[in-house]
Amino acid sequence: MPKSRVSRARHMHVWLAVTLVVVGLFSLTIGATDVSLGPALQKVVRGQALTRTEAIVLWDIRAPRLALGVLVGAALAVGGTVMQGLFRNPLADPGLVGVSAGAGLGAISAIVLVGFAPAWLARNVGDHLVPVAAFLGGWGSTLLLYRVSTRRGRTSVATMLLAGIALGALAGALSGILVYISDDRQLRDLTFWGLGSLGGASWAKALAAGPIIVISVLAACALGRGLNGLALGEATAAHIGLNVQRVKNMAILTVAAATGAAVAVSGGIGFIGIVVPHLLRLATGPDHRPLLINAALLGALLLVLADVIARVIIAPAELPIGIVTAVLGAPVFLWILLRQRGMVDL
């Protein structure tokens, strides 16, 4: 990697980290309740106690929402970067490994079928059932896909791609059946979950998804050299000493864990995993070692920024964050395709 690109990538690390901190602090000041971070910090510095409203709004509502936005954005962006490197396809996305489809089916099943559960069960586990079911659905679909595409210890990327499409169609059909039998209240819940939101953020969700996402993102960042090798082709990568199958296994498992946990706590949020890798390759080049780190930072930054827009644009109401990422991400993605259509053979 040329020195200019190395320097540019390192500068990008710092710039993205600083911008993320600034946008994160700004997000703590935004909300329907008139509670600002500045006066609250001044009270802390002076040794004054926060009012009950300030403590609840800042610590119990906005801070976990910020933490969840950083985690989910990093997970989706890193997942998209790893999948594009694994498939050597700029259109690859975590949805290709069945995580999104499986997680969606799990969440829809929990929302609809909990209505048929005993009242005591729904009352005790209702708040945790949807994220747990979404995570288990994402993991289950990934394990099934891995089983189908692996033969004699070797995983076929082409088989995985085709099986992922079939699995997504099957999950969509089963989800459609559940939507058909749902009532009006469940339909509303399904709509909002499918559009994605950080509105239900809590420290419990952040602490449940956080360790999985952090470990998965760190593991993915360690795959930079392996993904660089796969870019040369599997045969060439094997000849230069790369354990191709091990890289594939690690890539699939990290994407499944990170994306499954992210979708479980935030619902369906699109375009982060596709747009972020493209923007960074234009800025710093295709080397996955700095690319994965920058993807985590930029993904977190964009999702936190999208969350701020979702809270401000129709305040005091709130847009689902999936709408914001689609509105902002689709034009950017089209611009990237138009800019590179002469260089990229899709």
TORKOL-4160 file (C-alpha; in steps of 0.2 Angstrom, whole numbers, padded with zeros to 4 digits, m for minus):
346
<pt num="1" X="0000" Y="0000" Z="0000"/>
<pt num="2" X="0008" Y="0017" Z="m0005"/>
<pt num="3" X="0013" Y="0029" Z="0009"/>
<pt num="4" X="0001" Y="0042" Z="0003"/>
<pt num="5" X="m0013" Y="0030" Z="0006"/>
<pt num="6" X="m0007" Y="0024" Z="0022"/>
<pt num="7" X="m0006" Y="0042" Z="0028"/>
<pt num="8" X="m0023" Y="0045" Z="0021"/>
<pt num="9" X="m0030" Y="0030" Z="0030"/>
<pt num="10" X="m0022" Y="0035" Z="0047"/>
<pt num="11" X="m0029" Y="0053" Z="0045"/>
<pt num="12" X="m0046" Y="0046" Z="0041"/>
<pt num="13" X="m0045" Y="0036" Z="0058"/>
<pt num="14" X="m0042" Y="0052" Z="0068"/>
<pt num="15" X="m0055" Y="0062" Z="0058"/>
<pt num="16" X="m0069" Y="0049" Z="0059"/>
<pt num="17" X="m0066" Y="0046" Z="0078"/>
<pt num="18" X="m0066" Y="0065" Z="0082"/>
<pt num="19" X="m0081" Y="0068" Z="0071"/>
<pt num="20" X="m0090" Y="0053" Z="0080"/>
<pt num="21" X="m0087" Y="0061" Z="0097"/>
<pt num="22" X="m0093" Y="0078" Z="0092"/>
<pt num="23" X="m0109" Y="0071" Z="0083"/>
<pt num="24" X="m0112" Y="0059" Z="0098"/>
<pt num="25" X="m0111" Y="0074" Z="0111"/>
<pt num="26" X="m0123" Y="0084" Z="0099"/>
<pt num="27" X="m0135" Y="0069" Z="0099"/>
<pt num="28" X="m0136" Y="0070" Z="0118"/>
<pt num="29" X="m0143" Y="0087" Z="0117"/>
<pt num="30" X="m0157" Y="0083" Z="0104"/>
<pt num="31" X="m0174" Y="0077" Z="0109"/>
<pt num="32" X="m0192" Y="0081" Z="0113"/>
<pt num="33" X="m0188" Y="0086" Z="0131"/>
<pt num="34" X="m0179" Y="0102" Z="0133"/>
<pt num="35" X="m0164" Y="0095" Z="0142"/>
<pt num="36" X="m0146" Y="0100" Z="0136"/>
<pt num="37" X="m0130" Y="0092" Z="0139"/>
<pt num="38" X="m0120" Y="0109" Z="0142"/>
<pt num="39" X="m0130" Y="0115" Z="0158"/>
<pt num="40" X="m0130" Y="0097" Z="0164"/>
<pt num="41" X="m0111" Y="0095" Z="0163"/>
<pt num="42" X="m0109" Y="0112" Z="0171"/>
<pt num="43" X="m0120" Y="0106" Z="0186"/>
<pt num="44" X="m0108" Y="0091" Z="0187"/>
<pt num="45" X="m0093" Y="0101" Z="0187"/>
<pt num="46" X="m0099" Y="0113" Z="0201"/>
<pt num="47" X="m0104" Y="0098" Z="0211"/>
<pt num="48" X="m0123" Y="0101" Z="0209"/>
<pt num="49" X="m0135" Y="0087" Z="0208"/>
<pt num="50" X="m0145" Y="0084" Z="0192"/>
<pt num="51" X="m0164" Y="0085" Z="0193"/>
<pt num="52" X="m0173" Y="0069" Z="0191"/>
<pt num="53" X="m0179" Y="0074" Z="0174"/>
<pt num="54" X="m0161" Y="0078" Z="0168"/>
<pt num="55" X="m0154" Y="0062" Z="0175"/>
<pt num="56" X="m0168" Y="0051" Z="0167"/>
<pt num="57" X="m0167" Y="0060" Z="0150"/>
<pt num="58" X="m0148" Y="0060" Z="0148"/>
<pt num="59" X="m0143" Y="0044" Z="0156"/>
<pt num="60" X="m0158" Y="0032" Z="0154"/>
<pt num="61" X="m0164" Y="0038" Z="0137"/>
<pt num="62" X="m0152" Y="0047" Z="0126"/>
<pt num="63" X="m0135" Y="0039" Z="0132"/>
<pt num="64" X="m0141" Y="0021" Z="0129"/>
<pt num="65" X="m0148" Y="0027" Z="0112"/>
<pt num="66" X="m0131" Y="0034" Z="0107"/>
<pt num="67" X="m0122" Y="0018" Z="0113"/>
<pt num="68" X="m0134" Y="0007" Z="0103"/>
<pt num="69" X="m0132" Y="0018" Z="0088"/>
<pt num="70" X="m0113" Y="0017" Z="0088"/>
<pt num="71" X="m0114" Y="m0002" Z="0090"/>
<pt num="72" X="m0127" Y="m0005" Z="0077"/>
<pt num="73" X="m0119" Y="0007" Z="0064"/>
<pt num="74" X="m0102" Y="m0001" Z="0067"/>
<pt num="75" X="m0109" Y="m0019" Z="0066"/>
<pt num="76" X="m0118" Y="m0016" Z="0049"/>
<pt num="77" X="m0104" Y="m0007" Z="0041"/>
<pt num="78" X="m0091" Y="m0019" Z="0046"/>
<pt num="79" X="m0102" Y="m0033" Z="0041"/>
<pt num="80" X="m0105" Y="m0026" Z="0023"/>
<pt num="81" X="m0086" Y="m0023" Z="0021"/>
<pt num="82" X="m0082" Y="m0041" Z="0026"/>
<pt num="83" X="m0096" Y="m0048" Z="0014"/>
<pt num="84" X="m0090" Y="m0038" Z="0000"/>
<pt num="85" X="m0072" Y="m0044" Z="0003"/>
<pt num="86" X="m0078" Y="m0062" Z="0004"/>
<pt num="87" X="m0089" Y="m0062" Z="m0011"/>
<pt num="88" X="m0077" Y="m0050" Z="m0021"/>
<pt num="89" X="m0093" Y="m0041" Z="m0026"/>
<pt num="90" X="m0097" Y="m0023" Z="m0022"/>
<pt num="91" X="m0115" Y="m0026" Z="m0020"/>
<pt num="92" X="m0113" Y="m0039" Z="m0007"/>
<pt num="93" X="m0122" Y="m0036" Z="0010"/>
<pt num="94" X="m0125" Y="m0045" Z="0026"/>
<pt num="95" X="m0142" Y="m0050" Z="0020"/>
<pt num="96" X="m0133" Y="m0062" Z="0007"/>
<pt num="97" X="m0129" Y="m0074" Z="0021"/>
<pt num="98" X="m0147" Y="m0075" Z="0027"/>
<pt num="99" X="m0144" Y="m0065" Z="0043"/>
<pt num="100" X="m0157" Y="m0051" Z="0039"/>
<pt num="101" X="m0170" Y="m0063" Z="0033"/>
<pt num="102" X="m0168" Y="m0075" Z="0047"/>
<pt num="103" X="m0168" Y="m0061" Z="0060"/>
<pt num="104" X="m0183" Y="m0054" Z="0052"/>
<pt num="105" X="m0193" Y="m0070" Z="0053"/>
<pt num="106" X="m0188" Y="m0073" Z="0071"/>
<pt num="107" X="m0194" Y="m0055" Z="0076"/>
<pt num="108" X="m0210" Y="m0057" Z="0066"/>
<pt num="109" X="m0213" Y="m0074" Z="0074"/>
<pt num="110" X="m0211" Y="m0067" Z="0091"/>
<pt num="111" X="m0222" Y="m0052" Z="0088"/>
<pt num="112" X="m0236" Y="m0062" Z="0081"/>
<pt num="113" X="m0235" Y="m0078" Z="0091"/>
<pt num="114" X="m0234" Y="m0070" Z="0108"/>
<pt num="115" X="m0252" Y="m0065" Z="0106"/>
<pt num="116" X="m0256" Y="m0084" Z="0107"/>
<pt num="117" X="m0245" Y="m0086" Z="0123"/>
<pt num="118" X="m0252" Y="m0087" Z="0140"/>
<pt num="119" X="m0254" Y="m0070" Z="0148"/>
<pt num="120" X="m0241" Y="m0073" Z="0162"/>
<pt num="121" X="m0228" Y="m0078" Z="0149"/>
<pt num="122" X="m0231" Y="m0063" Z="0138"/>
<pt num="123" X="m0230" Y="m0051" Z="0153"/>
<pt num="124" X="m0214" Y="m0058" Z="0159"/>
<pt num="125" X="m0204" Y="m0060" Z="0143"/>
<pt num="126" X="m0213" Y="m0049" Z="0131"/>
<pt num="127" X="m0200" Y="m0035" Z="0131"/>
<pt num="128" X="m0185" Y="m0047" Z="0128"/>
<pt num="129" X="m0194" Y="m0059" Z="0116"/>
<pt num="130" X="m0192" Y="m0050" Z="0100"/>
<pt num="131" X="m0173" Y="m0046" Z="0101"/>
<pt num="132" X="m0169" Y="m0064" Z="0107"/>
<pt num="133" X="m0180" Y="m0072" Z="0093"/>
<pt num="134" X="m0172" Y="m0060" Z="0080"/>
<pt num="135" X="m0154" Y="m0065" Z="0086"/>
<pt num="136" X="m0158" Y="m0084" Z="0086"/>
<pt num="137" X="m0167" Y="m0082" Z="0069"/>
<pt num="138" X="m0151" Y="m0074" Z="0062"/>
<pt num="139" X="m0139" Y="m0087" Z="0069"/>
<pt num="140" X="m0150" Y="m0101" Z="0064"/>
<pt num="141" X="m0152" Y="m0096" Z="0046"/>
<pt num="142" X="m0133" Y="m0093" Z="0045"/>
<pt num="143" X="m0129" Y="m0110" Z="0052"/>
<pt num="144" X="m0141" Y="m0118" Z="0040"/>
<pt num="145" X="m0134" Y="m0109" Z="0025"/>
<pt num="146" X="m0116" Y="m0114" Z="0031"/>
<pt num="147" X="m0121" Y="m0132" Z="0032"/>
<pt num="148" X="m0129" Y="m0132" Z="0014"/>
<pt num="149" X="m0114" Y="m0123" Z="0006"/>
<pt num="150" X="m0100" Y="m0133" Z="0015"/>
<pt num="151" X="m0095" Y="m0150" Z="0008"/>
<pt num="152" X="m0080" Y="m0160" Z="0014"/>
<pt num="153" X="m0073" Y="m0146" Z="0024"/>
<pt num="154" X="m0074" Y="m0133" Z="0010"/>
<pt num="155" X="m0087" Y="m0119" Z="0009"/>
<pt num="156" X="m0093" Y="m0114" Z="m0009"/>
<pt num="157" X="m0095" Y="m0095" Z="m0010"/>
<pt num="158" X="m0106" Y="m0097" Z="m0025"/>
<pt num="159" X="m0117" Y="m0110" Z="m0017"/>
<pt num="160" X="m0119" Y="m0099" Z="m0002"/>
<pt num="161" X="m0124" Y="m0084" Z="m0013"/>
<pt num="162" X="m0138" Y="m0095" Z="m0021"/>
<pt num="163" X="m0143" Y="m0103" Z="m0006"/>
<pt num="164" X="m0144" Y="m0086" Z="0003"/>
<pt num="165" X="m0156" Y="m0080" Z="m0010"/>
<pt num="166" X="m0167" Y="m0096" Z="m0008"/>
<pt num="167" X="m0167" Y="m0094" Z="0011"/>
<pt num="168" X="m0172" Y="m0076" Z="0010"/>
<pt num="169" X="m0186" Y="m0080" Z="m0001"/>
<pt num="170" X="m0192" Y="m0094" Z="0010"/>
<pt num="171" X="m0190" Y="m0083" Z="0026"/>
<pt num="172" X="m0200" Y="m0069" Z="0016"/>
<pt num="173" X="m0214" Y="m0081" Z="0012"/>
<pt num="174" X="m0215" Y="m0088" Z="0030"/>
<pt num="175" X="m0215" Y="m0070" Z="0037"/>
<pt num="176" X="m0229" Y="m0066" Z="0025"/>
<pt num="177" X="m0240" Y="m0080" Z="0032"/>
<pt num="178" X="m0237" Y="m0073" Z="0049"/>
<pt num="179" X="m0241" Y="m0055" Z="0044"/>
<pt num="180" X="m0257" Y="m0061" Z="0036"/>
<pt num="181" X="m0263" Y="m0069" Z="0053"/>
<pt num="182" X="m0258" Y="m0054" Z="0063"/>
<pt num="183" X="m0270" Y="m0041" Z="0071"/>
<pt num="184" X="m0270" Y="m0022" Z="0069"/>
<pt num="185" X="m0259" Y="m0019" Z="0084"/>
<pt num="186" X="m0246" Y="m0033" Z="0078"/>
<pt num="187" X="m0246" Y="m0026" Z="0061"/>
<pt num="188" X="m0241" Y="m0009" Z="0068"/>
<pt num="189" X="m0227" Y="m0017" Z="0078"/>
<pt num="190" X="m0221" Y="m0026" Z="0063"/>
<pt num="191" X="m0221" Y="m0011" Z="0052"/>
<pt num="192" X="m0210" Y="m0001" Z="0064"/>
<pt num="193" X="m0198" Y="m0015" Z="0067"/>
<pt num="194" X="m0196" Y="m0018" Z="0049"/>
<pt num="195" X="m0192" Y="0001" Z="0046"/>
<pt num="196" X="m0179" Y="0001" Z="0060"/>
<pt num="197" X="m0178" Y="0012" Z="0075"/>
<pt num="198" X="m0167" Y="0016" Z="0090"/>
<pt num="199" X="m0182" Y="0023" Z="0100"/>
<pt num="200" X="m0183" Y="0008" Z="0111"/>
<pt num="201" X="m0165" Y="0009" Z="0116"/>
<pt num="202" X="m0160" Y="0004" Z="0134"/>
<pt num="203" X="m0145" Y="0000" Z="0144"/>
<pt num="204" X="m0151" Y="m0018" Z="0144"/>
<pt num="205" X="m0151" Y="m0020" Z="0125"/>
<pt num="206" X="m0134" Y="m0011" Z="0124"/>
<pt num="207" X="m0126" Y="m0023" Z="0137"/>
<pt num="208" X="m0134" Y="m0038" Z="0128"/>
<pt num="209" X="m0129" Y="m0034" Z="0111"/>
<pt num="210" X="m0113" Y="m0024" Z="0115"/>
<pt num="211" X="m0101" Y="m0038" Z="0119"/>
<pt num="212" X="m0106" Y="m0049" Z="0104"/>
<pt num="213" X="m0104" Y="m0034" Z="0092"/>
<pt num="214" X="m0088" Y="m0028" Z="0100"/>
<pt num="215" X="m0080" Y="m0045" Z="0099"/>
<pt num="216" X="m0086" Y="m0048" Z="0081"/>
<pt num="217" X="m0080" Y="m0031" Z="0075"/>
<pt num="218" X="m0063" Y="m0034" Z="0083"/>
<pt num="219" X="m0062" Y="m0052" Z="0075"/>
<pt num="220" X="m0067" Y="m0045" Z="0058"/>
<pt num="221" X="m0054" Y="m0031" Z="0059"/>
<pt num="222" X="m0041" Y="m0045" Z="0061"/>
<pt num="223" X="m0047" Y="m0052" Z="0044"/>
<pt num="224" X="m0039" Y="m0038" Z="0034"/>
<pt num="225" X="m0024" Y="m0048" Z="0028"/>
<pt num="226" X="m0035" Y="m0063" Z="0024"/>
<pt num="227" X="m0048" Y="m0053" Z="0014"/>
<pt num="228" X="m0034" Y="m0044" Z="0004"/>
<pt num="229" X="m0028" Y="m0062" Z="m0001"/>
<pt num="230" X="m0045" Y="m0067" Z="m0006"/>
<pt num="231" X="m0046" Y="m0052" Z="m0018"/>
<pt num="232" X="m0032" Y="m0061" Z="m0028"/>
<pt num="233" X="m0043" Y="m0076" Z="m0030"/>
<pt num="234" X="m0044" Y="m0092" Z="m0019"/>
<pt num="235" X="m0031" Y="m0102" Z="m0028"/>
<pt num="236" X="m0018" Y="m0087" Z="m0028"/>
<pt num="237" X="m0022" Y="m0084" Z="m0009"/>
<pt num="238" X="m0019" Y="m0102" Z="m0005"/>
<pt num="239" X="m0003" Y="m0102" Z="m0015"/>
<pt num="240" X="0004" Y="m0087" Z="m0005"/>
<pt num="241" X="0001" Y="m0097" Z="0012"/>
<pt num="242" X="m0017" Y="m0091" Z="0016"/>
<pt num="243" X="m0029" Y="m0103" Z="0025"/>
<pt num="244" X="m0043" Y="m0099" Z="0014"/>
<pt num="245" X="m0056" Y="m0110" Z="0023"/>
<pt num="246" X="m0052" Y="m0102" Z="0040"/>
<pt num="247" X="m0054" Y="m0085" Z="0033"/>
<pt num="248" X="m0071" Y="m0090" Z="0026"/>
<pt num="249" X="m0077" Y="m0097" Z="0042"/>
<pt num="250" X="m0071" Y="m0082" Z="0052"/>
<pt num="251" X="m0079" Y="m0070" Z="0040"/>
<pt num="252" X="m0096" Y="m0079" Z="0040"/>
<pt num="253" X="m0097" Y="m0081" Z="0059"/>
<pt num="254" X="m0092" Y="m0063" Z="0063"/>
<pt num="255" X="m0104" Y="m0056" Z="0050"/>
<pt num="256" X="m0118" Y="m0067" Z="0057"/>
<pt num="257" X="m0114" Y="m0063" Z="0075"/>
<pt num="258" X="m0112" Y="m0044" Z="0072"/>
<pt num="259" X="m0127" Y="m0042" Z="0061"/>
<pt num="260" X="m0138" Y="m0053" Z="0070"/>
<pt num="261" X="m0135" Y="m0044" Z="0086"/>
<pt num="262" X="m0138" Y="m0027" Z="0077"/>
<pt num="263" X="m0154" Y="m0032" Z="0069"/>
<pt num="264" X="m0160" Y="m0039" Z="0085"/>
<pt num="265" X="m0160" Y="m0023" Z="0094"/>
<pt num="266" X="m0163" Y="m0010" Z="0080"/>
<pt num="267" X="m0174" Y="m0019" Z="0067"/>
<pt num="268" X="m0171" Y="m0017" Z="0049"/>
<pt num="269" X="m0159" Y="m0003" Z="0044"/>
<pt num="270" X="m0153" Y="m0003" Z="0026"/>
<pt num="271" X="m0139" Y="0004" Z="0015"/>
<pt num="272" X="m0126" Y="0007" Z="0029"/>
<pt num="273" X="m0117" Y="m0010" Z="0025"/>
<pt num="274" X="m0117" Y="m0006" Z="0006"/>
<pt num="275" X="m0113" Y="0013" Z="0005"/>
<pt num="276" X="m0100" Y="0014" Z="0019"/>
<pt num="277" X="m0087" Y="0002" Z="0011"/>
<pt num="278" X="m0089" Y="0011" Z="m0006"/>
<pt num="279" X="m0086" Y="0028" Z="0001"/>
<pt num="280" X="m0070" Y="0023" Z="0011"/>
<pt num="281" X="m0063" Y="0014" Z="m0004"/>
<pt num="282" X="m0065" Y="0030" Z="m0014"/>
<pt num="283" X="m0056" Y="0039" Z="0000"/>
<pt num="284" X="m0042" Y="0027" Z="0006"/>
<pt num="285" X="m0041" Y="0013" Z="m0007"/>
<pt num="286" X="m0045" Y="m0006" Z="m0006"/>
<pt num="287" X="m0033" Y="m0012" Z="0008"/>
<pt num="288" X="m0045" Y="m0021" Z="0021"/>
<pt num="289" X="m0033" Y="m0018" Z="0036"/>
<pt num="290" X="m0037" Y="0001" Z="0038"/>
<pt num="291" X="m0054" Y="m0001" Z="0028"/>
<pt num="292" X="m0062" Y="m0012" Z="0042"/>
<pt num="293" X="m0057" Y="0000" Z="0056"/>
<pt num="294" X="m0063" Y="0015" Z="0046"/>
<pt num="295" X="m0079" Y="0006" Z="0042"/>
<pt num="296" X="m0083" Y="0004" Z="0060"/>
<pt num="297" X="m0080" Y="0022" Z="0064"/>
<pt num="298" X="m0090" Y="0029" Z="0048"/>
<pt num="299" X="m0104" Y="0016" Z="0051"/>
<pt num="300" X="m0106" Y="0022" Z="0069"/>
<pt num="301" X="m0105" Y="0040" Z="0063"/>
<pt num="302" X="m0118" Y="0039" Z="0050"/>
<pt num="303" X="m0130" Y="0030" Z="0060"/>
<pt num="304" X="m0129" Y="0042" Z="0075"/>
<pt num="305" X="m0131" Y="0056" Z="0062"/>
<pt num="306" X="m0146" Y="0048" Z="0054"/>
<pt num="307" X="m0154" Y="0045" Z="0071"/>
<pt num="308" X="m0152" Y="0064" Z="0075"/>
<pt num="309" X="m0160" Y="0068" Z="0059"/>
<pt num="310" X="m0174" Y="0056" Z="0062"/>
<pt num="311" X="m0177" Y="0065" Z="0079"/>
<pt num="312" X="m0176" Y="0082" Z="0072"/>
<pt num="313" X="m0185" Y="0082" Z="0055"/>
<pt num="314" X="m0203" Y="0080" Z="0061"/>
<pt num="315" X="m0200" Y="0084" Z="0080"/>
<pt num="316" X="m0208" Y="0081" Z="0092"/>
<pt num="317" X="m0213" Y="0065" Z="0082"/>
<pt num="318" X="m0199" Y="0054" Z="0076"/>
<pt num="319" X="m0196" Y="0045" Z="0059"/>
<pt num="320" X="m0190" Y="0027" Z="0059"/>
<pt num="321" X="m0172" Y="0027" Z="0056"/>
<pt num="322" X="m0173" Y="0015" Z="0042"/>
<pt num="323" X="m0182" Y="0028" Z="0031"/>
<pt num="324" X="m0168" Y="0041" Z="0034"/>
<pt num="325" X="m0154" Y="0029" Z="0030"/>
<pt num="326" X="m0163" Y="0024" Z="0014"/>
<pt num="327" X="m0167" Y="0042" Z="0009"/>
<pt num="328" X="m0149" Y="0047" Z="0011"/>
<pt num="329" X="m0141" Y="0031" Z="0006"/>
<pt num="330" X="m0150" Y="0027" Z="m0010"/>
<pt num="331" X="m0144" Y="0043" Z="m0019"/>
<pt num="332" X="m0126" Y="0041" Z="m0013"/>
<pt num="333" X="m0126" Y="0023" Z="m0019"/>
<pt num="334" X="m0133" Y="0027" Z="m0036"/>
<pt num="335" X="m0120" Y="0041" Z="m0038"/>
<pt num="336" X="m0106" Y="0029" Z="m0033"/>
<pt num="337" X="m0112" Y="0017" Z="m0046"/>
<pt num="338" X="m0113" Y="0030" Z="m0060"/>
<pt num="339" X="m0096" Y="0036" Z="m0055"/>
<pt num="340" X="m0088" Y="0019" Z="m0056"/>
<pt num="341" X="m0099" Y="0010" Z="m0070"/>
<pt num="342" X="m0084" Y="0011" Z="m0082"/>
<pt num="343" X="m0072" Y="0003" Z="m0069"/>
<pt num="344" X="m0083" Y="m0010" Z="m0060"/>
<pt num="345" X="m0090" Y="m0025" Z="m0069"/>
<pt num="346" X="m0105" Y="m0031" Z="m0059"/>
